[in-house]
Amino acid sequence: PVVDAFDPRLLVSPPLCHVIDFNEIKEEDLFEIDIPLKFIASVGTRVHGLACWFDVLFNGSAVQRWLTTAPGAPTTHWYQIRCVLSQPIYVMAGQEITGRLHMIAHNAQSYTMYLSLSAKMWGPGAVQGGILQTSSGKLDLKEPYYRMSQPQSYTMAQDQQPQQLLQAQAIPIRTEDLDEGELLRQPLENT
């Protein structure tokens, strides 16, 4: 994974949120985390991977405070992470991208991440229903590639929620919506 700050204009779609409530979750639920992915591309381009960051709500009794590591927000020492695919996939504006991010905790107090993204392509030579293109990657969060750039600083008010900076897609995701056979047809590298 590439650890760096990057310009939010590099994002191909609005972000998708996966919420973990630390008041409710059990420690053993964090040993393996499975996140289904479903995005709508806002531009036609090559997709090289998945951008990841986190936001934390400190829900105090009198005041709520957000900590965000989102691209475009003031830079923290956590930066953002880019999970790079073995091969890019090509998308057009309005096209659906589906996939899965599967994280498994390991003894080094970190995670091995298995990423798979798919998109259907259309056009001359495509069979009915399109050609499914899939790419995947296996990444160890304990072995990051650091590329510390000097990003442009964007200000955000202390009490402003990160969702006000980047509008998240309102796409309900149910695991049964994703055809796991299609998503995992291509074997993950280095497994």
Steps between C-alpha positions, in 0.01 A plus 500: 500500500613853421485733802481860385278805486340563162273749330132400540445579131674167426198310635290332230178499706358639822611302806323202651486480881544188711398579859642328806341591835764437767231522769330192354761289318686213667876462468466168317284673236811698401710190426340473156321788326314451172388812313293466181570783256268665250582830329375700203784652296458874452760515221640272232852392596728221619440384857829405662367402842304601806566811706447453875490732799312524827287746691440474874214658693588582861145516629539692825213576733522875430695526173551280195836512323596340169849386410536440128789371294308560175675633189458876485477537878797630700769233483556270799789261561266217386465649148288277272560152359475395137442128454640434153359234267726264305357646175282810452141461386338738253170675571269751335304775674187355659639147502463278807810367674451214747740314718608391838757603760574210734729576794652229719691590818842343547755464781683822411204702634387594153297364207553315176257652250351320200348740249297408194330750265290424191328697225312395186623646173284557195569562134601323180581135557332489840266211560145565616519642852852634461845368578581473868843633578635426846822587675619421848781562742637365826648761732660485843431816700813430705716542186393836355677703233526852638494783249475820696396780269418856588126520436312825466343590832121520515340639812206341675321634809564309824134399538435437129422140418718338230188418300463874440841501331443194281147390416463126554294294257164389634516150355360231729723195486383154588740209476246305296514777234856403414560184301802368685573249224548783251702711743740226597532326162853633456733353768668743735872543444754374751251280687 
